[in-house]
Amino acid sequence: MLLGCLWGAQLVRELNWEWCEIHFDDGLDVALVSPARDMVIFPFTFINSCLEKQVVCTVELSFNILIERTPEYDTGSYLNLMDYVHHIVPPYTLERET
């Protein structure tokens, strides 16, 4: 929860994104949306998924991409940005205990 809040606070402060609720047929989720509503990030869901699956988290990569050059999509499309942010070469290898 704290990592999602921190990530969200940085997006709000640096890029003027906003917190909102996104409603789905089967419920709702807390999200961050870009000013044009072309991109959305679900910070709590994304970080929880990374922790559960023990995979490399791309939060820092996504933030750096957005700071360097904000991609633009159709206004109001609410594209889930994290579906498209992947490391070509992971920054490190997660070691798992067996």
VOBA-1610 file (N, C-alpha, C; in pm, whole numbers, padded with zeros to 5 digits, always signed):
BEGIN
Met+00083-00119+00000Met+00000+00000+00000Met+00088+00125+00000Leu+00191+00124+00084Leu+00278+00242+00093Leu+00355+00267-00036Leu+00402+00160-00100Leu+00473+00177-00227Leu+00382+00235-00335Gly+00258+00191-00339Gly+00161+00245-00434Gly+00133+00392-00407Cys+00122+00429-00280Cys+00100+00570-00243Cys+00219+00656-00283Leu+00339+00607-00259Leu+00460+00682-00293Leu+00469+00703-00444Trp+00447+00597-00520Trp+00450+00604-00666Trp+00346+00706-00714Gly+00226+00696-00661Gly+00119+00788-00699Gly+00151+00931-00664Ala+00206+00954-00546Ala+00240+01090-00504Ala+00342+01152-00599Gln+00436+01072-00646Gln+00536+01122-00740Gln+00473+01159-00875Leu+00381+01076-00922Leu+00313+01107-01049Leu+00229+01234-01036Val+00164+01251-00923Val+00084+01372-00900Val+00174+01494-00895Arg+00283+01485-00820Arg+00373+01600-00802Arg+00447+01637-00930Glu+00500+01539-01000Glu+00586+01567-01115Glu+00510+01583-01247Leu+00397+01514-01263Leu+00331+01510-01393Leu+00185+01555-01391Asn+00140+01602-01274Asn+00001+01650-01260Asn-00104+01542-01285Trp-00068+01417-01260Trp-00167+01310-01269Trp-00262+01324-01151Glu-00376+01256-01156Glu-00477+01265-01050Glu-00520+01126-01005Trp-00554+01116-00876Trp-00612+00994-00822Trp-00759+00987-00864Cys-00809+00868-00891Cys-00951+00852-00921Cys-00991+00707-00898Glu-01119+00681-00907Glu-01171+00545-00903Glu-01213+00508-01045Ile-01172+00392-01090Ile-01213+00341-01221Ile-01315+00230-01195His-01433+00244-01253His-01540+00146-01233His-01541+00045-01347Phe-01546-00082-01307Phe-01555-00194-01400Phe-01687-00265-01377Asp-01721-00357-01464Asp-01845-00434-01447Asp-01843-00513-01316Asp-01724-00560-01275Asp-01715-00643-01156Asp-01660-00569-01034Gly-01658-00437-01036Gly-01610-00362-00919Gly-01539-00236-00960Leu-01451-00190-00872Leu-01376-00069-00899Leu-01234-00083-00848Asp-01147+00006-00894Asp-01007+00005-00852Asp-00960+00150-00842Val-00871+00176-00750Val-00811+00308-00736Val-00700+00320-00839Ala-00696+00433-00907Ala-00600+00451-01016Ala-00546+00592-01018Leu-00442+00609-01097Leu-00389+00741-01131Leu-00414+00760-01279Val-00458+00880-01316Val-00484+00908-01457Val-00407+01033-01499Ser-00365+01031-01625Ser-00295+01146-01681Ser-00394+01260-01703Pro-00345+01383-01717Pro-00435+01497-01736Pro-00529+01480-01855Ala-00484+01419-01964Ala-00568+01400-02083Ala-00653+01273-02073Arg-00639+01200-01964Arg-00710+01074-01945Arg-00678+00974-02055Asp-00559+00987-02112Asp-00518+00890-02215Asp-00444+00772-02154Met-00391+00789-02034Met-00318+00681-01966Met-00370+00664-01824Val-00363+00541-01776Val-00403+00508-01640Val-00302+00410-01582Ile-00280+00421-01453Ile-00195+00327-01380Ile-00270+00286-01254Phe-00272+00156-01226Phe-00334+00103-01105Phe-00221+00066-01009Pro-00174+00160-00927Pro-00052+00137-00849Pro-00062+00024-00748Phe-00173+00014-00677Phe-00184-00088-00573Phe-00195-00227-00634Thr-00273-00240-00738Thr-00289-00368-00806Thr-00158-00412-00870Phe-00088-00318-00935Phe+00036-00351-01003Phe+00145-00395-00905Ile+00166-00319-00800Ile+00272-00354-00705Ile+00239-00484-00632Asn+00114-00503-00595Asn+00074-00627-00531Asn+00102-00747-00622Ser+00072-00732-00749Ser+00098-00840-00845Ser+00247-00871-00856Cys+00330-00766-00861Cys+00476-00788-00867Cys+00527-00862-00745Leu+00477-00825-00628Leu+00521-00890-00504Leu+00474-01035-00498Glu+00350-01058-00536Glu+00297-01195-00533Glu+00371-01287-00630Lys+00400-01236-00749Lys+00464-01318-00852Lys+00617-01318-00842Gln+00670-01233-00754Gln+00814-01217-00735Gln+00884-01189-00868Val+00835-01087-00937Val+00892-01046-01065Val+00955-00908-01050Val+01040-00873-01146Val+01103-00742-01147Val+00994-00637-01167Cys+00991-00542-01079Cys+00890-00436-01082Cys+00938-00322-01173Thr+00852-00273-01261Thr+00891-00171-01359Thr+00842-00032-01322Val+00820-00007-01194Val+00774+00124-01150Val+00875+00232-01183Glu+01001+00210-01149Glu+01104+00311-01177Glu+01119+00333-01328Leu+01117+00226-01404Leu+01127+00237-01549Leu+01012+00320-01606Ser+00890+00292-01562Ser+00775+00367-01613Ser+00784+00514-01576Phe+00827+00543-01455Phe+00840+00682-01411Phe+00944+00754-01496Asn+01057+00690-01519Asn+01163+00751-01601Asn+01116+00774-01745Ile+01040+00681-01799Ile+00985+00699-01934Ile+00894+00821-01937Leu+00807+00833-01839Leu+00713+00945-01837Leu+00783+01079-01814Ile+00890+01081-01736Ile+00965+01205-01712Ile+01039+01247-01838Glu+01100+01150-01906Glu+01178+01180-02026Glu+01091+01230-02141Arg+00986+01160-02168Arg+00898+01196-02278Arg+00764+01127-02258Thr+00664+01205-02232Thr+00533+01148-02209Thr+00472+01100-02340Pro+00445+00970-02350Pro+00378+00921-02470Pro+00237+00978-02477Glu+00184+00994-02594Glu+00050+01047-02610Glu-00038+00946-02682Tyr-00154+00925-02627Tyr-00253+00834-02684Tyr-00382+00914-02702Asp-00484+00850-02752Asp-00612+00918-02773Asp-00668+00970-02641Thr-00710+01095-02639Thr-00768+01155-02519Thr-00887+01070-02473Gly-00889+01042-02344Gly-00998+00965-02286Gly-00991+00815-02309Ser-00878+00765-02360Ser-00868+00621-02389Ser-00833+00537-02266Tyr-00782+00599-02161Tyr-00748+00529-02037Tyr-00664+00402-02062Leu-00560+00414-02141Leu-00472+00302-02171Leu-00392+00267-02045Asn-00392+00140-02006Asn-00316+00097-01889Asn-00168+00092-01928Leu-00095+00195-01890Leu+00044+00211-01929Leu+00131+00092-01889Met+00105+00035-01773Met+00193-00071-01722Met+00182-00200-01802Asp+00082-00212-01887Asp+00075-00328-01976Asp+00183-00322-02083Tyr+00244-00205-02101Tyr+00340-00184-02210Tyr+00481-00150-02164Val+00505-00148-02034Val+00638-00113-01982Val+00708-00240-01937His+00813-00277-02013His+00889-00399-01982His+01037-00370-02000His+01119-00436-01920His+01264-00428-01937His+01304-00517-02054Ile+01389-00466-02140Ile+01445-00551-02246Ile+01543-00647-02181Val+01627-00594-02093Val+01718-00674-02012Val+01689-00636-01867Pro+01646-00730-01784Pro+01616-00698-01645Pro+01737-00634-01576Pro+01713-00537-01488Pro+01824-00469-01421Pro+01901-00560-01326Tyr+01838-00668-01284Tyr+01902-00767-01198Tyr+01818-00895-01203Thr+01872-01002-01153Thr+01801-01128-01150Thr+01751-01153-01008Leu+01624-01183-00996Leu+01569-01217-00866Leu+01610-01361-00832Glu+01670-01377-00717Glu+01709-01511-00675Glu+01602-01565-00583Arg+01558-01683-00611Arg+01455-01745-00530Arg+01515-01860-00450Glu+01471-01869-00326Glu+01515-01981-00243Glu+01434-02104-00279Thr+01500-02217-00283Thr+01427-02341-00314Thr+01411-02426-00192
//
